[in-house]
Amino acid sequence: MTAPFRATVLTLYPEMFPGPLGLSLAGRALETGAWSLEARNIRDHATDRHRTVDDTPAGGGPGMVMRADIVAAALDAATPEGDARPRLLMSPRGAPLTQARVRTLAAGPGAVILCGRFEGVDERVIEARGLEEVSIGDYVLSGGEIAALVLLDAAVRLLPGVMGGAESGTEESFENGLLEYPHYTRPREWEGRAIPPVLLSGDHGAIARWRRAEAERITRARRPDMLGG
Ligand code: SAH
């Protein structure tokens, strides 16, 4: 067996973890050791009596900024020499998270994830520790924790043995450059709506063609950008 996926999250709110990832698929996988999660409190690396982690922005302006020295101490303590895991900073300025990036992460040794709070993190620690900024979308959250949960949820479900059917990972939205085709299950008729007859035909070739055509139709209508137009 390959070494389990190791996640380390640096946060001011370690109580938020595992949170929803302690339930369902991800929670079971945590119990069986398919992955591990360690939430570390950045505040443990504060150096003053008040355990301060932030300060006012240089140049003025609203809010507070997480201090480079405290964040670096937290990162360094969490990543011993030779730790090959990518170091990510959840950030609205980051590269938008994609299924392709999630797949690469899931195939690797894990991730060290820094969760921002306040206005964000002193730029110098981002540079000095080579943090990869990752965004979960074009909107602003109050902190990186929920973004980290999103990223980990997406990665953990791809780990070997976590999802039931091996195939359900490959047919999904984004995996083949398309959104997924629609799903149906019993009853055959519901509120006057029937399941598309082809799905009940038993003709696997016809079903595959119908699904492909539906996936293309939905992608064209909702996400033309995915088709390069
Ligand atoms: N002032 C910043 C927003 C700070 S929000 C700006 O305008 O860009 C506080 C923290 O929440 C961020 O440091 C980041 O860790 C997290 N966060 C907010 N929105 C996010 C998003 N879309 N994706 C990932 N992390 C996000």
Boltz pocket constraint, residues with backbone or C-beta under 6 A from the ligand:
constraints:
  - pocket:
      binder: B
      contacts: [[A, 89], [A, 90], [A, 91], [A, 92], [A, 93], [A, 114], [A, 115], [A, 116], [A, 117], [A, 118], [A, 119], [A, 120], [A, 121], [A, 134], [A, 135], [A, 136], [A, 137], [A, 138], [A, 139], [A, 140], [A, 141], [A, 142], [A, 143], [A, 144], [A, 145], [A, 147]]
      max_distance: 6.0
